[in-house]
Every structure is written in structure tokens, then in C-alpha cells.
């Protein structure tokens, strides 16, 4: 179940999250990338920094963009 603040995520690859996880589109078709954080506060900081803004700086975003560029 997503947290309340997940509605602020603007990254096109963000799918969902919970208290300690962020789920994004996967690098392989029909998969998901799940990032589990040891602490909820770290998850919230990451989401706020990369999912809500500046997502172009996220490593996962950049890998996924490379995936789509290769398909062109």
C-alpha cells in the first residue's frame, strides 16, 4: 500500500511504495524494481529527492531511459 505522500511522485517509472519500499518499472519487460530501505525515513528522503523532483538524477531512471534508447 502506498503512503499518502506517494501522490507527489512525478517520475514516469514510479509505480508504488510502502513504508520501506519504492517500486519502479523493471529493466526487463514485465518486471518491477523494488528498492527496500532499512529505515522508513531513508525511503521518504529518497522519494522526496528523486521521485517527487529531480528524477532525471535517479540511477534507476537513467538505466530505464537507456533501456528505451536502445530499443529505438
C-alpha positions in Angstrom: 0.0 0.0 0.0 1.4 3.4 -1.0 2.0 6.1 1.6 0.0 9.3 1.5 2.9 11.3 0.1 3.4 9.0 -2.9 0.8 11.0 -4.8 3.6 13.6 -5.2 5.8 11.3 -7.2 6.2 12.6 -10.8 8.8 10.1 -12.1 7.3 8.3 -15.0 8.8 5.0 -13.8 7.5 5.2 -10.2 4.8 2.6 -9.6 4.1 2.4 -5.9 5.6 2.2 -2.4 5.0 1.4 1.2 6.7 2.3 4.5 10.1 0.9 3.5 9.9 0.2 -0.3 9.7 2.1 -3.6 8.6 0.1 -6.6 9.6 1.2 -10.1 9.3 -0.2 -13.6 11.8 -3.0 -14.1 14.7 -3.1 -16.5 13.4 -6.4 -18.0 9.9 -6.4 -19.7 7.1 -7.4 -17.4 9.2 -6.9 -14.2 9.4 -4.4 -11.4 12.4 -3.0 -9.5 11.8 -3.0 -5.7 14.1 -0.9 -3.6 13.8 -1.8 0.1 15.2 0.7 2.6 16.3 -0.3 6.1 14.5 2.7 7.6 11.3 4.5 6.5 12.9 7.9 6.9 15.6 7.0 4.3 12.8 5.8 1.9 11.0 9.1 2.4 14.1 11.2 1.8 14.9 9.2 -1.4 11.3 9.5 -2.7 11.2 13.2 -1.9 14.6 13.8 -3.5 14.2 11.7 -6.7 10.6 10.6 -7.2 8.9 13.9 -6.5 11.5 16.0 -8.3 14.9 15.7 -9.9 14.0 12.2 -11.1 16.4 12.7 -14.0 19.2 12.3 -11.4 18.0 8.9 -10.2 20.1 6.0 -11.2 17.1 3.8 -11.8 15.5 6.5 -14.1 18.8 6.8 -16.1 19.0 3.0 -16.5 15.5 2.8 -17.7 16.0 5.7 -20.1 19.0 3.8 -21.5 16.8 0.8 -22.0 14.3 2.8 -24.1 17.0 4.5 -26.1 18.4 1.1 -27.0 15.0 0.0 -28.2 14.8 2.9 -30.7 
